[in-house]
Amino acid sequence: MNAEGHKKKAEEIKASLNRLLPDPGGKNGVAIVKLTYGILLHLIAFGMESKYGKHLDTYVSLPRELRKLGENEVAIIFETLDTFRAGRWYGSRGNKEVNYVTVMRKNPNLQKKMSLW
């Protein structure tokens, strides 16, 4: 899949996600997390290919590749969401709460960088 294909796929998944939102009772939590993960995965693939000309066929080495490119914050966000996804998808094992504080603790400079966006 090329960069535009990844972008289009992210948009398709987002349209599906929007059908489940809002979810005040939390009945669709697992699906929402999994779809959010898919969107992020495709957007990262789009960004890596567009910005760096790199294409990965697997998400396994994605955080390492992001760090090599200096995209530490994106790597942290991906890893955090991946932990959350695995916890929700496979059960309670490894199911850490993912929130702003968790992400900021992993990278104290992230808050400063995010405020510049």
BELNOR-V966086 format. One record per pair of residues at least 6 apart in sequence whose ideal C-beta (glycine too) atoms are under 6 Angstrom apart, sorted by sequence separation. I is the first residue (numbers start at 1). GAP is how many residues later the second one is. D is the distance in whole Angstrom. If there is no record, write none. Layout:
BEGIN
i & gap & d
I & GAP & D
I & GAP & D
END
This chain:
BEGIN
i & gap & d
48 & 6 & 5
49 & 6 & 5
104 & 6 & 6
87 & 7 & 5
104 & 7 & 6
20 & 8 & 4
66 & 8 & 5
67 & 8 & 5
86 & 8 & 6
87 & 8 & 3
66 & 9 & 4
20 & 11 & 6
20 & 12 & 6
63 & 12 & 4
83 & 13 & 6
84 & 14 & 4
63 & 15 & 6
63 & 16 & 5
52 & 17 & 6
17 & 18 & 4
41 & 18 & 6
80 & 18 & 5
13 & 22 & 6
80 & 23 & 5
13 & 25 & 5
14 & 25 & 6
13 & 26 & 5
10 & 29 & 5
76 & 30 & 5
76 & 31 & 5
10 & 32 & 4
9 & 33 & 5
10 & 33 & 5
6 & 36 & 4
73 & 37 & 5
6 & 39 & 4
7 & 39 & 5
6 & 40 & 4
40 & 41 & 6
3 & 43 & 5
37 & 44 & 6
3 & 46 & 4
3 & 47 & 5
37 & 48 & 4
33 & 51 & 6
33 & 52 & 5
33 & 55 & 5
30 & 58 & 5
END
